[in-house]
Amino acid sequence: MRILALAIIFSASAARAQAPGETEAREPARKSLLSAYLVSVGATSIPIAVGALAAGDREEGPRAAAFGMIGCAALVFGPSAGHWYVGQVVTPGLVMRLGAAGGVVAVAVAYPHDEGPLIVGLMGAVALWETGVIWDAVTLPRAVRRYNKRHELQIAPLVSSASQGPVTGFAIGGEF
């Protein structure tokens, strides 16, 4: 038992604290464009793949319906996940896809047995949905650049000693 206690004591690292005002400056966390695209692709494709595998060969039933809803939600919300990664919650592409989903529901409720308006409504919804996906994919680099630019500039309190005594104020630092 003593050997175990000694092993734990000697393997533990020493605790270290810094004096106030001497904390190390941390570089702001930059967001990667590749990570933003991977988040969008993963949030869209992984739920669809899991839903397809879990539903199996069944085309009806509660399990297939539940995973179908998960897949539909991934198609609507997934392409915006890269924008959420950089802090932008509502995008024009998401609004377009939500409008397309709402249009499909409205047409299905209004014309439950008439195929003509349903087909035209579905074609319009697919076009609007695709436009929303492309919009989010094309505007993602700009959103990442905006996030990184917003987090480069930092304002911090400043206390400095001068020949007349301590000087207080604010310091602005960043990359230009």
C-alpha positions as CSV (number, residue, x, y, z in Angstrom):
1,M,0.0,0.0,0.0
2,R,2.9,2.4,0.8
3,I,4.4,1.6,-2.6
4,L,1.2,2.6,-4.3
5,A,1.0,5.8,-2.3
6,L,4.6,6.7,-3.2
7,A,4.0,5.9,-6.8
8,I,1.1,8.3,-6.9
9,I,3.0,11.0,-5.1
10,F,6.0,10.8,-7.4
11,S,4.0,10.5,-10.6
12,A,1.8,13.6,-9.8
13,S,2.9,16.9,-11.4
14,A,3.5,19.9,-9.2
15,A,0.8,22.5,-9.0
16,R,1.6,25.9,-10.3
17,A,-0.1,29.2,-10.1
18,Q,0.7,32.6,-11.6
19,A,0.5,35.9,-9.9
20,P,-2.5,38.1,-10.8
21,G,-1.7,40.1,-13.9
22,E,1.0,37.7,-15.0
23,T,-1.3,35.2,-16.8
24,E,-0.1,34.1,-20.2
25,A,-1.8,35.7,-23.2
26,R,-3.7,33.1,-25.1
27,E,-4.1,33.3,-28.9
28,P,-7.8,33.7,-29.8
29,A,-9.3,30.5,-31.2
30,R,-9.4,30.7,-34.9
31,K,-12.0,28.7,-36.8
32,S,-10.9,26.6,-39.7
33,L,-12.8,26.6,-43.0
34,L,-12.2,22.9,-43.5
35,S,-13.6,22.2,-40.0
36,A,-16.7,24.3,-40.9
37,Y,-17.3,22.3,-44.1
38,L,-16.7,19.0,-42.3
39,V,-19.3,20.0,-39.6
40,S,-21.8,20.8,-42.3
41,V,-21.2,17.6,-44.3
42,G,-21.3,15.5,-41.2
43,A,-24.4,17.1,-39.8
44,T,-26.2,16.4,-43.0
45,S,-24.9,13.0,-44.1
46,I,-24.4,11.1,-40.8
47,P,-28.1,11.3,-39.7
48,I,-29.3,10.3,-43.2
49,A,-26.9,7.3,-43.3
50,V,-27.9,6.2,-39.8
51,G,-31.6,6.6,-40.7
52,A,-31.2,4.5,-43.8
53,L,-29.3,1.8,-42.0
54,A,-31.7,1.7,-39.1
55,A,-34.9,1.7,-41.1
56,G,-33.5,-1.3,-43.1
57,D,-35.8,-2.9,-45.6
58,R,-38.9,-1.7,-44.0
59,E,-40.7,1.0,-45.8
60,E,-43.5,1.4,-43.3
61,G,-43.8,1.3,-39.5
62,P,-43.0,3.6,-36.6
63,R,-39.2,3.0,-36.8
64,A,-39.0,3.8,-40.4
65,A,-41.1,7.0,-39.9
66,A,-39.0,8.1,-37.0
67,F,-35.7,7.7,-38.9
68,G,-37.3,9.3,-41.9
69,M,-38.1,12.4,-39.8
70,I,-34.5,12.5,-38.5
71,G,-33.2,12.3,-42.1
72,C,-35.6,15.1,-43.2
73,A,-34.5,17.3,-40.3
74,A,-30.8,16.7,-41.2
75,L,-31.5,17.7,-44.8
76,V,-33.1,21.0,-43.6
77,F,-30.7,21.9,-40.7
78,G,-27.5,20.1,-41.5
79,P,-26.1,22.4,-44.2
80,S,-26.2,25.3,-41.7
81,A,-24.1,23.5,-39.1
82,G,-20.9,25.1,-40.4
83,H,-22.4,28.5,-39.9
84,W,-23.4,27.5,-36.4
85,Y,-19.8,26.5,-35.8
86,V,-18.7,30.1,-36.4
87,G,-21.6,31.6,-34.3
88,Q,-24.1,32.5,-37.1
89,V,-27.4,31.0,-36.1
90,V,-29.9,32.1,-38.8
91,T,-28.7,32.0,-42.4
92,P,-30.6,32.9,-45.6
93,G,-30.0,29.3,-46.8
94,L,-31.7,27.9,-43.6
95,V,-34.6,30.3,-44.1
96,M,-34.9,29.0,-47.7
97,R,-34.9,25.4,-46.6
98,L,-37.4,26.0,-43.9
99,G,-39.6,27.8,-46.4
100,A,-39.3,24.8,-48.8
101,A,-40.3,22.4,-46.0
102,G,-43.2,24.6,-45.0
103,G,-44.3,24.8,-48.7
104,V,-44.3,21.0,-49.0
105,V,-46.4,20.7,-45.9
106,A,-48.8,23.4,-47.0
107,V,-49.3,21.8,-50.5
108,A,-49.7,18.3,-49.0
109,V,-52.4,19.6,-46.7
110,A,-54.2,21.8,-49.3
111,Y,-54.2,19.2,-52.1
112,P,-54.1,15.7,-50.4
113,H,-55.5,13.8,-53.4
114,D,-54.6,16.0,-56.4
115,E,-51.2,15.1,-57.9
116,G,-50.9,18.1,-60.2
117,P,-50.4,20.9,-57.6
118,L,-48.4,18.4,-55.4
119,I,-45.8,17.7,-58.1
120,V,-45.5,21.4,-59.0
121,G,-45.2,22.3,-55.3
122,L,-42.5,19.6,-54.7
123,M,-40.5,20.8,-57.7
124,G,-40.6,24.4,-56.4
125,A,-39.6,23.2,-52.9
126,V,-36.7,21.1,-54.2
127,A,-35.4,24.1,-56.2
128,L,-35.7,26.4,-53.1
129,W,-34.1,23.7,-50.9
130,E,-31.1,23.3,-53.3
131,T,-30.7,27.1,-53.5
132,G,-30.5,27.2,-49.7
133,V,-27.9,24.4,-49.6
134,I,-25.8,26.1,-52.3
135,W,-26.2,29.5,-50.5
136,D,-24.9,28.1,-47.2
137,A,-22.0,26.4,-48.9
138,V,-20.9,29.4,-50.9
139,T,-21.2,31.9,-48.0
140,L,-19.4,29.7,-45.4
141,P,-15.9,31.0,-46.2
142,R,-17.0,34.6,-45.7
143,A,-18.6,33.6,-42.4
144,V,-15.4,31.9,-41.2
145,R,-13.3,35.0,-42.2
146,R,-15.7,37.3,-40.4
147,Y,-15.5,35.2,-37.3
148,N,-11.7,35.1,-37.3
149,K,-11.5,38.9,-38.0
150,R,-14.0,39.6,-35.2
151,H,-11.9,37.7,-32.7
152,E,-8.5,39.2,-33.7
153,L,-9.1,42.5,-32.0
154,Q,-8.9,42.5,-28.3
155,I,-9.5,45.3,-25.8
156,A,-8.1,44.8,-22.3
157,P,-7.5,47.0,-19.2
158,L,-4.0,48.4,-19.0
159,V,-2.0,49.3,-15.9
160,S,1.5,50.7,-16.6
161,S,4.1,52.5,-14.6
162,A,5.4,55.8,-15.9
163,S,7.7,58.5,-14.5
164,Q,4.7,60.4,-13.0
165,G,3.1,57.2,-11.4
166,P,0.9,54.4,-12.4
167,V,-1.2,55.0,-15.6
168,T,-4.5,53.2,-16.2
169,G,-6.5,52.9,-19.3
170,F,-7.4,50.5,-22.1
171,A,-5.1,48.8,-24.7
172,I,-6.2,47.7,-28.1
173,G,-4.2,45.0,-29.8
174,G,-4.7,42.9,-32.9
175,E,-3.3,41.9,-36.3
176,F,-3.7,44.3,-39.2
